[in-house]
Amino acid sequence: MSEAAPVSPRKGSVPASLAGAEPKRKSKGKSKGPKSSKVENLPFMEADEFSDVTIIIDDKRLYFNKCLICYNSPVLRKQLTADDGGSSGKGAKSTGSKPSKDLDMSDKRFDDVCELLAFMDPRVETALSDQDCFRLLPLAEEFDMKPLMKSCEVTLTNSFAGMRKGRKPGSVATDVTIANLAIADKYHFPVLQEMCMEELVANDNPFSGKVIADNVDLSEHVKRQVLERKLEKVNMALARERRINTEREQPRDSKGGKIWKK
C-alpha cells in the first residue's frame, strides 16, 4: 500500500496508485464471477496433465497446479513444499500419504474455493464482483494472496466511485457505505476508506451518527474520525448561521450602510 495520503475522487476516477494495479483480472463490480454458468465447467474439476495437487473440501475434490498455488500464496507454498509434510498454516492442511500433493480445505465453502482457484487459473476468464470480494478477502488475507487483495481493492474502489459519480454527496445508501468502510478499514484500503468517510459525513440522515457509533464492524478509530468530521460540519454550519444572523441584526444608517457598534 502507498504511504501517501489518500485522495478521494468525486467523479468516479481512481488515483494513479491504483490505476492498472490489477494483477490479472478485470475488476467489474457488477460481474457475476466466472463466465461459466456451472461450476462443473471449470477446468480444475477434473484431473489433467497439469494437475499435481488435489484440494479436498469434504467429499469433493479439485485438481490444480502446484506452481500456480505457490506463486499466488506463500502460505500454501510453505505447506506444499514442506519437507516434513506438516501443516504450517491455519486454513489448509496437508493430508494422506502424499502430504505435498494434497490440501485439505474442508473448513472452507466449496464455492469460495472454486472462486479462489478461478482467480489463479489463467484458463478461466473471470471478473470479480463486489460480493466476490466480500467473500474472498478473508481467504486472501489468510493465505497472504497479495494479487487477489489488490484486485479486490481495485474492484471495490472502482465500484464505490461509480456509485458516487454524478450524484449529490451523501447519496449512497448508508448501509452500503458502512459495509464498504468496514472492509476498507479492516484490509487497509485507504482510497476506498476516504471515499466512504466523505459519504457518511455528507449524509444528512439525523440517525446516521448513531448507526455509525453502534456498528460492530468498524474500528473505534474510524468511528471517531467520521463522527468528529460530522461534528465539525455541524459546527461550521452553525457558525455560518450565526454570522448571517449577526449581519441581519446590525443597525443601518440612512443610506443603508451598516453601523458597527464599538
Sequence and secondary structure as in RCSB ss.txt:
>XXXX:A:sequence
MSEAAPVSPRKGSVPASLAGAEPKRKSKGKSKGPKSSKVENLPFMEADEFSDVTIIIDDKRLYFNKCLICYNSPV
LRKQLTADDGGSSGKGAKSTGSKPSKDLDMSDKRFDDVCELLAFMDPRVETALSDQDCFRLLPLAEEFDMKPLMK
SCEVTLTNSFAGMRKGRKPGSVATDVTIANLAIADKYHFPVLQEMCMEELVANDNPFSGKVIADNVDLSEHVKRQ
VLERKLEKVNMALARERRINTEREQPRDSKGGKIWKK
>XXXX:A:secstr
   S     SSS   TTTTT  SSSEE TT  SSS SSGGGSGGGS  TT  EEEEETTEEEEE HHHHHHH HH
HHHHHH TT    SSS B  SS TTTEEE TTS HHHHHHHHHHH TT   EE HHHHHHHHHHHHHTT HHHHH
HHHHHHHHHHHHHHTTS TT S HHHHHHHHHHHHHHT HHHHHHHHHHHHH   TTHHHHHHH SSS HHHHHH
HHHHHHHHHHHHHHHHHHHHHHHHS B TTS B    
